[in-house]
Each structure stands twice: as C-alpha cells, then as structure tokens.
Amino acid sequence: MDEELPCAEVDGEAYFAMEDLGGEKPCEESDAEDVSCTESDAAGDMPCTESDAGGDMPCAETNPKEEAPRAESSVEGEMPGTDGNGEGEMPCAESDAKGEASCCETDEEEEPATEIPAASRRMYSISSPLRAIIRLRRRYRGQKKSRLHLELPREKPSELVHTRLLQRQLSLSRTGLYGPSVSLFNQSSFESSQYFTFDTSVEQCAMKKCRRKKNRRKSRLVLYPDKTKRYLPAEETSKAKRCLVLLIVIIFFQILNAIENLDDNLQKYDLDGLEKTMHREVFGQKAAVESIMELLKDYLATHIHSKPLVISLNGPTGVGKSHVGWLLAKHFRSIMDNDFVLQYFVMHHCPSGMAPLTCEIDLSKKISDMVTRAEIEEKIPLFILDEVELMSPVLLDTLSRFFEPNQTNEFLNAIYILISNIGGGEITKFVIQNASAEMLHQQRGVEELLSIVQPVLIDAHPLWKSADIIPFVLLEKTHVINCFLEEMRREGLYPDQKHVESLASQLSYYTTEDKQYSRMGCKQVVAKVNLL
Ligand SMILES: Nc1ncnc2c1ncn2[C@@H]1O[C@H](COP(=O)(O)OP(=O)(O)OP(=O)(O)O)[C@@H](O)[C@H]1O
C-alpha cells in the first residue's frame, strides 16, 4: 500500500507533470509507470491509454473534447472495468467481452505479460471504497477542468493547453511529488518561459476590462461636468417680450390698414378718372397735367397732413389754366358735395369797387366754413382761386395765412388752386427761345422754366413760396385746331376739317423756324365758333 497510495494520489496530475517535463511524451513512457496508466484507465479521463491503443496518438494530446465525454461516462459509472465489473475487477476483461478497444485491453496486448499482472495486482489490492474515492476525486477534477474551459471560451485552443499545463506545473511544485529538481525546474521555467507572459496577459486582460469599465464611468462623468447643469434650463416667459411682440403685430396691422386706406382714398376721389379726363380734354399741356395729378395723388392718399396743398397754375392767356380749374371743380363736385368745392373769381367775388376788408372777411369766412364742414365729414375741400393776379395785396396776405402749416387740422386738410397769368411773359419767352428743342415737354425743361418763373411769382407775393408752381406753356396751332373741333362738337356743329383749319389760321401766332404758337391760346375759339 505504501507504493500504491502515492500512485492513487498522483492520478492525472502525475501523468500531466511528466507530459510537461517531456513535452510530448508518448504513451509508452507514461505506461512505463504502471500505476498511472492503470489509474488513467480506471478513471476513464486520461487519453494516454487511447493513444496506446491507436499507437499513434501522443500522450500529450489532452483534447478537451475527448476528455469531457470520458469524465461524464466516469460520473455515470459506465466505464468498463468499474461499473461493468461490479466486484471491482479490472475493466479489461469486460471490454474484451464487448469487443471494444479499451485501454487496458490494448496495454495487455502490447505490454509484456510479466508486467501486467504486477500492475493489476497492485490495483486489485486497493479496496473498492478507496478506488471509488479516487474515481470521485478525478470526476470532480474533470468537472472543474470543464468549468475552466467554459469560463475562458474566447481563448485559443493552444492557449488553453498552455494555461492548463501551467496550472498543473504549479500543482506539482506544490505537492513536491517529483522532488526539488522538478519544482525548481518548474519554478524557473514558470518565471522565464512564455507561459508567464500569457498568464499575465490574461490578468492584464481582466485588468483592461476593469479599466474599460472605469473609463466608461469616467466618460459618463465627462458628459456631465461639475459646473454644468444636468437638466435643460426652464424657459422663462418674459412679459416684456410678449408685449413687444404684441406691439409689433399691432404696428404691422396699422401699417397694413393705412396702406388699404390709401387705396381707399384714391378710389374715393377717383383720381384715375380725373387723370383720363384731363389728358382727353386739355390740349398741349401734358407735362402740366401730369404734375397736377401727381400732386393730387400724393396729397389725397391720406387724410392727415402737415400743411395744405397749394398748386399755382401760371402761364400766358388762353392756354387752359381756367379750363383745368373748371375740370377739377366739375370732377370733385361729382365726387363730393358742392359744399366742399369753392370757385373764387376775383373779378366776380371781389370787384374793384368793393372794400378790400370786405373781400378779406368774405374769403376768410368762406374758407373757414368749408374746412370746418369738411373736417367733420373727413373730406378735403377744394378751393379754386382764379384771376389771382387781380387780388389786392391785403387779400393775398389773408390768403397766405391759410397756407401756413401752424394751424389746426381742418385748415391743413385743404387744396388750393391758384390760377393767374403772373409769369406768363417769362414762360412765353422761354418757349419761343427753346421752340426747336424737345426739352419743353421733358422734366429737364420744366425745371429750367420753373427756375425762371418762381422768382417772379415770389416777387409778386411771398405766398407763392409755399406753392407748387405748374407752368402752362404756349399752345401750338394743332392744339388750337383741336380746341375748335371740341368746341364745335360741344355746340353740335359738324366738324369740317378744312373749315376748322381756315378758322384756326385767322388767329395770330408766334412763328418760329418750324412751329406756330398761338398768342391768345384757345381764348378766341369760343368767340369764333359762336359766329358760325
Ligand atoms: N389747353 C387747352 N385745352 C383745351 N381747351 C383750351 C385750352 N386752353 C384753352 N382752352 C379753351 O379756351 C378757353 C379759354 O381758356 P382758359 O380760360 O382756360 O384760358 P386761361 O389760360 O385761363 O387764360 P386767362 O389767363 O386769360 O384766363 C377755355 O374755355 C377752353 O375751352
């Protein structure tokens, strides 16, 4: 028993220790130790006997795939020679009976007959309970090994082998079964061999995993720095901001409403219709008509003004100033009531025999009453003052006070049309001198003409400083013919072209190189037609 017990304890470890020392030691070498071979067979988890049976498998082949089933079979007690032989007999006999390539059967065939009985005898000499303990211990170790494989599933097969070899080396060195030389060898090889590196790598791997986890936690902390809030700031509702937005919206709608009101005013006064009428019935004064309509459109676009609109129609006699006055009065009377249009003729309303103070009071009363009524009804009154050149300086002064901007609103919302032939001589001279040039009917010519006429008017009275001056130019012969045709149609006469031309030729003209300008305009046309 002294020799058998160590053998029983050594079991698989002794065998693996020999493998480690010898590298790939064939089974015959391990079989040289009878006990180890027999125990391996008895346990059924040692591959050495199989390699012996095959004769070509090295003993170092510790294929886990082959070990696992053997361990299971041992646990289940299906190993031949133990469970099959219930009396504790060697499994070899039953294995032979079944015809299976059992390990012991192979040993018996290959090993000398003298050695087999000795080994069998030693094994048989161990009592059945002891062998059962040995078997249980081996099964437990086998299960432990298989558990180790499951714990390291990603390791490569070669690395697994090295790991197991290292574990067994350490086990051997602890037990001291192979003496101090073996322990020393294992210790030195463990310290200097490549296995140490591998083993360390396993630990490093575990360390790296731990570090990775720590890093992950740190990275999460980085996402939420200490001085940063970890929640979205609550939106503060500012009342001032709401009020500002409301104010902007109100202003926007007021602007929109004002724009619509502008269109409403233009439609209310039908300025487009007025413009068409003016272009149709006023001859030779295209620039003047356009200027008048532009001023009216600008002023009548809104009801709020800083000063009244004062338009001064100036030009020589008979060119259509009063005619335009009549057309404006007719149009605005058709749009508004007669109460908001005043035509003031100086020779008629303030004759030469009347006291200037009376004319002043009368004119002031007429204007004040009309603007007051117009303000109540939100309308803009129109004052057409003709023959202004005949007004006394006192009346002009009175009139000028109504043009000032520092007044109440009702006086600011009014249109004054001043008709006079003041500056007519300067306009006639300018037109004759520039007859050949086309600038007369262009903006540049109008501006130049204004620069001549305006000083003359302001010199006559300062009220023209606040007036928009519209110069009426001389009418050409073709315009005079049109005046005849229009007047004959108005009187119901047949407009014979040759007759009209002969009538027009009876008037006097300013003759230039290629044009004829009527000296009296169309003033004599009415009288000539009345003679027909
Ligand atoms: N440009 C014109 N287009 C159409 N008709 C005109 C034109 N000019 C004058 N007439 C006709 O001649 C008549 C007299 O013209 P109007 O009274 O307008 O002249 P005026 O410029 O006012 O001259 P005055 O300064 O002497 O009063 C008008 O009744 C009108 O029929």
The ligand as an ORCA input file, in Angstrom:
! r2SCAN-3c Opt
* xyz 0 1
  N     -55.216    123.724    -73.367
  C     -56.484    123.836    -73.680
  N     -57.174    122.726    -73.987
  C     -58.443    122.808    -74.289
  N     -59.136    123.912    -74.340
  C     -58.499    125.037    -74.037
  C     -57.140    125.034    -73.688
  N     -56.786    126.274    -73.450
  C     -57.849    126.996    -73.602
  N     -58.886    126.259    -73.969
  C     -60.185    126.727    -74.229
  O     -60.111    128.125    -74.238
  C     -60.940    128.689    -73.347
  C     -60.230    129.739    -72.569
  O     -59.200    129.179    -71.934
  P     -58.814    129.496    -70.424
  O     -59.820    130.368    -69.905
  O     -58.584    128.253    -69.741
  O     -57.537    130.303    -70.623
  P     -56.667    130.827    -69.477
  O     -55.396    130.104    -69.554
  O     -57.363    130.729    -68.279
  O     -56.404    132.301    -69.858
  P     -56.639    133.509    -68.908
  O     -55.450    133.589    -68.073
  O     -56.700    134.731    -69.803
  O     -57.837    133.287    -68.187
  C     -61.449    127.620    -72.492
  O     -62.823    127.784    -72.239
  C     -61.173    126.389    -73.216
  O     -62.325    125.976    -73.850
*
